[in-house]
Amino acid sequence: MPRVSDVLLVRRRHWLQALLALALVPWAAGGQAQGRPLRVVASFSILADLVAQVGGPAVDVTALVGPDADAHVFQPAPADVKRMAQADLVVVNGLHFEGWLTRLVKSSGFKGPVLVCSDGLPTRKAVPGQGHSHGHDHETADPHAWQDLANARHYVARIRDALVAARPEQAAALRERAAAYTAQIDTLDRQIRAEFATIPADRRRVVTSHDAFGHFAAAYGVEFLSAQRWNTDSEPSAADVARLIRQVRQQRATALFVENISDPRMVQRIAKETGAVVGGMLYSDALSAPGTAADTYLKLFHHNAQTLLAGLRRSP
């Protein structure tokens, strides 16, 4: 029969082991959280791709507004609320691009960091008489800052810093990926500038569905005409369309383009009324579906530039 002292010793050992196990639970959970990819929710597909390019295996990123979808008119679903609630980091554009974001964050109860990629960039506002066929609210900034590759470098740097803050143990790899991706951005930027320089300045005039390419216009010296404003949540008026048709005729803009997020009928009407030719598809606010022409940000930018160049070179 075991002695009382032996029984007490065994019980004491079990008690100490139980305390140790309880003490290790928070450490193990923390270690597991650090070991898994960072859960990132991006507001739309272009930002999700930038996060994926910089984060690589360190992130698990999803986009609330997916390929070929319009973030201007997005309506969050219950699944989006759940996804937001489970995120470690939320990445958004800012500049009032995601008008639904504040409500979504509040509904989800998300308390984590929200990275606004456009913070720190100089804002671009509409300038009357410079290719705009309609009135803008001149106190509102153009949110489509990613349409300038120089601004994409700023986005990448902010994403890199946010990911490093969240996963400091992977800082070296994250910085290396960001540097390599920025080098690709710079190479494409130089190529596009050189190609547009071959087109006479007075022939760089095109028509698009909505005014999403102002940053592209300023960066690469192309004039864009459109009937619809920065936001697509309302249809252009008949007067806006008629005014644009007159402007296309007067300025002899012969290169027309539809967008992946827009109804093509307005551009087709303008083509019919003016005799201009629809030159192809542009990707403004969203990537294309996986495995297609513009399923990453750099592919999108390259596709848009080459489509515009081809249309301008065909113009008389």
N, C-alpha and C positions, 0 to 999 in steps of 0.2 A: 504493500500500500504506500503511495507516494507521501512524502512528508509535506506538512502544511507549507513550509518554507519553499519547497520546490514548486508547489502549485501557485503560490504568490509570485514567484519569479517568472513563471510562464505567463501568468496573467499580465504582469507588468510589461513583459516583452511584447505581448500582443497589443497592449494599450499604447505603447510607444510607437509600434509599427502603424497603428491606425492614425495616431496624431501626425506622423510623418507623411502618410498618404494624403491626409487632408491638407497639410501644408503645401504639398506638391501640386495640388489641383490647379490653383491659379497660375503657377509657373508653367505647368504643362499646357494649359489653355493659351497662355500668352505665347509660348514657344510655337504652338501649332498655328496661331494667328500670324506670327512672323514668318512661318515656313510656307504658308499657302500664298497663292497670288493675291494681290490687292484687288478687291472688288471695286471697279470703277464704272460709274454710270455717266455716259456722255449724252449731251442733249440731242445731238444729231450725228449722222453717219460720218461726216467729214472729220469732226472732232474725235470720234471713236477711232478712226484710222490713225490720226496723229498720235493718240495715246498708245495705240497698239505698236506703232513704229518705234516710239521711244521706250515703252515699257517692256516689250517683248514678253518673255516668260514670267516676268515679275508682276504682270497684271492680267486680270480677267475683265475685259471691258465689253460693255453692251451699249447700244445706242437706243435712246427712247424713240427717236424719229429715224426710221430705217432708210435704206436705199430707195431712190425715186419717190420719196415722200416729202411733203411740204411742211416744214417746221412752223411756218407762219400760221397755219390753220390747224395745227395738231391739237387733238383732244385726248388727254391722258386717260387710260383705262385702269381698272383696279389692279391689273398685273403690273402696271408702271408704278403705282403707289407702293406695292410690295417690293419691287426691285429697288426703288429709291430708299426705302426703309432699311434694306439689307446692305446698302453700299458703304464702303469705307471712304470714298471720295467721289464727289460729283464735279464734272467738268462742263462748263457752259461757255457760250460765246460772249454774252453780254450785249451792250448797246441796244437793249430792248428787243433783241431778236427773238428771245423765248418769253413771250408775254404771259405764258401759262406757268412759268417756272415757280414763282412765289407761291401760288396756290398749291402746286404739287408738293413742294418742300413742306409746307404747313400740313397738308393732308397726310403725308407719310410719317411725320414726326422726326424726320432726319435731322440730326444735330451735329453731323460731321462737317468737315471742311468743304466749301464750294469754291472751286477755282474758276475765276472769270478770265478767260484767255486774252480778251482784248484790253484788259486794264493796263494802262501805261502807254497805249498807242495814241498818237494824235488822231482826233476824230475828223471825218470828212463830212461836210455838209453840202447840200445842193447849192449850186451857183446858178442863179437865173441867167438864161440866155446861152448856156453852154450845153446845147444838145438835149435839153429837157423839154419835152412836149407838154408838160403838165406842171402844176404847182406842187411844191413840196412844203412840208412844215420845216422851215429853215432852222428851227431850234432843235431838230432831231438829227442825230448822227446816222450816217449810212452804216448798217450793221454788218455788211458783207465784206469785212476786212480781209478774210482769207483769200479774196480774189487778187491780192497782191502778194507775190512770193516773199517779198521783204517782210511783210506782216506775219507770214507763216513762220519765219525764223523766230519772231517774238513769241508766237504761240508755243513753239517747240521748247523754247527756253523756259517758259513758265510751267509747262507740263513737266519738263525735266526736274525743275526745282521742287514741284509739289510731290513728285514721286520719290525723289531723294529724301524729302522730309518724312515721308511715310515709311520708306524702307531704306534707312541709312546704311544698313549692312550691305546693300546692293548698289551703293552710290557709284562706284567705279564703273560697273557695267552699264548703268543707266546713263551716265555722262558719256561713255564711249558710244552708245547707240545714238544718243542725241547729236553728238558731233558728226557721226557718219551720215545721219539723215540730213542734217543741216548742209553738209557738203553736197548732197544730191540736190537739195533745194537751190543752192547757189549755182550749180552747174546748169540746171534747167533755166534758171532766171537769165543767165548770160546768153544761153542759146535763143531764148524767146526774144530778148531785146535785139539781138543781132538780126533775127529773121524779120521782125517788124520794121527794122530800119531799112529794109530793102523795098518797102512799100511807100510810095510818095505820101507825105502827110495829108494832102488834100483828098486822098482816096481811102483813108482809114475811117470809113463811116459805115456803121452797120445798124440794123434794127433787131431788137430782141423783145421777148414777151413782157418782162418786167425789169425794172431798173436795179439789176443785181450786179452790174459790172462796172460800177463807178470807180472802184479801187483799181480794177484792171485797166480801165481807161486812163486813169491818171498815171499809172506805172508804165504803160506801154504805148501811150500816145494814140489811142483809138477812141473815136467818138461813138457813143452808143445812144440810139434813140429808142424810146419806149413809151407806151401809153399808160402802163401800169406802174404804180409807185414801188418803193422799196418793199412794202408789205403787200402780200397777195390776198389778204382776207376780204377785199372788196373788188368788184369788177370795175374796170375803167368805164367811164361814161361814154356815150355816143359822141359827145363833143370832143373828148380826149382822143378817141380813135380817128375822128374826122380831122382834127388838128395834126395828128401824126401823119396821116395820109398826105395832107398838103405839104408838110415838111419834107417827107420822103421825096415827093415830086420836085419840090423847089431845090433841094440839096442833092438830088440824084443819088440817093443811097440805094444801091442795087443789091446789097448783101443782106438777106433776112434770115433769121435763125429762130428756131423754136427751142424751148427748154424742157428738160425731162420732168419738171414738176408742174408744168403749165398746160392748159388746154391749147392745142395748136391752131384752133379755128381763127383766132384773132389775127395771127401772123399770116395765115392763109388768105384771109380777107384783104389784108393790106397788100399782099402779093398780087391778088387778082385786080385790085383797084389801081395799082401803080405799074404793073408789068414787071416788078422785081421778082427775083427767083429765090425760093427758100433754099438756103445753102447747107442745111444740116441741123444736127442736134447739138445744143450746148448743155452743160451740166453746171447749174448755178448754185443751188442750196443743198444738194444731196449727191451722194455717189450713185453709180448705177449698180445693178444687181451683181452679186459675186460671179466672177468669170466673164464679165463683159468689159466694154471699152474703158469705163471710168470707175472701176471698183476700188481704186485707192486715190488718195488726194493727188499724188504726183501724176498718176495716169489721167485723172480728171483734168488737171491743169494742162498737161501736154496735149490731150485730145482737144480741149477748147481752143488752145492756141493754133493748132494745126488746122482745125475746122475753120476758124476765122481767117487764117492766112489763105487757105484754099479759096474761100468765098471772095476775099478781096482781090486775089490774083485773077479771078474770073471776071471781075467787074470791068466794064469798059473804061 
